[in-house]
Amino acid sequence: SERVIFLILMDRAYLYFSKIATMTTQELKPNIHGLVNQTEDPDVLQSIYLLLNKLVAAHADDDVFGFEADGTPITVEDFIRTVQESDEDISAGYGIPHETMKASYGA
């Protein structure tokens, strides 16, 4: 299956459409090691380290749903609360209609 991956690394945004999810763990590990060994760029290596460190820590903590842009963990409860608050804001009329946003950008 194809996956969309969106990364922000070192102030650059990357959007990938990848079929890498079909690789097994046994296939992924040596490929990742090989790619890491091909670069001497400290920014790339630091980004990889920080990303893996965050993801491994999140995997160990089942309560973490994702991360804020600054790296702060988002718990499942925080995410649900934010969605509920957003629903309440929309019901109260605090949102901007989709058509209005499209028109403001000429779409």
N, C-alpha and C positions, 0 to 999 in steps of 0.2 A: 504494500500500500504506500502511496505517496504521502509525505508529510511536509508541512510548511514549517520552516524554522526561521525565527526572527531573532537576531542577536544584535546587541549594541556593545561593541568592544572598542575601547580607547577612543571614544567620541565618534565612532563610525558605525553606521547601521548597515546590517547585512540581512537580506531576505533570500532564503534558499528554498527551492522546491527539490526535494531529495527523495530517492528511493532507498537511502541508507538503512532505513528501519528494517529492511528485509535481511540484512546481514546478521549472522549469529554473533554472540559474544566472542566466540573463538576467532571469528574473522575480524571483528572490530578492533580488538586489542592490538594485534600486531600492526594493523593499518594505522591506528592512532599513534602508536609508538614511532612508526616510520615517518609519519608526517611531523611529529614533534622533533625528531632527530634531524629533519631536513632544514629547520630554520635556526638561525642565530639571532633573530629579532627578539630583543628582550620584552618589547611590548606585546608581541604575539604570545610568547611563553608565559608572561605574567597574566595575560587574559585567560589563557587556557587553564592555568593553575587556579585562578580565582573562580572561574566558572565551575570547574570540576569540584573544587573544595565546597562551594555553595551547594551544588547538586547532591554531592555525597552526604553532606550534613542534612539537607532537606529530606533525602531518602531515609535517613536514620530516624528522622522525626516525622511521623505520619501526619502530624497536625499542620505541617507547613504546606501551603497550597502553591505558593509562588513567592516572588520578591518584588519589592518596590524598585524604582530606578536607582535609588541610592544603596540598594542591597539589603534593606530591612526586610525580614521575613514577613509574609502575609499568611496568617493562619486560616484554616477553613472557616472558623467562626467569624473572623474579620471580613473575609470575602462575602459570606452570606449576609452579614450585617450591611455591608456596603451596597449589595444588590437590593436588599430590602429598602434601604434609605433612598436609593435611586428610584425605585418603584414608587415610593411615597412622594418624592419630589415631582415625578412625572404626573402622578394623580393630582397633585396640588397645582399643576400648571406651570411648574418652574422650568420646564424643558424648552428647547427650541425645536420646532417641527422640522422633520427631515427635508421637506420641500423648501422651507425657508433657508436652511443651510446650503442646499444645492443651488438655490437662486443667488445667494450671496457670493458663491464661487463660480457662477456662470455655468453651472452644470445643468 
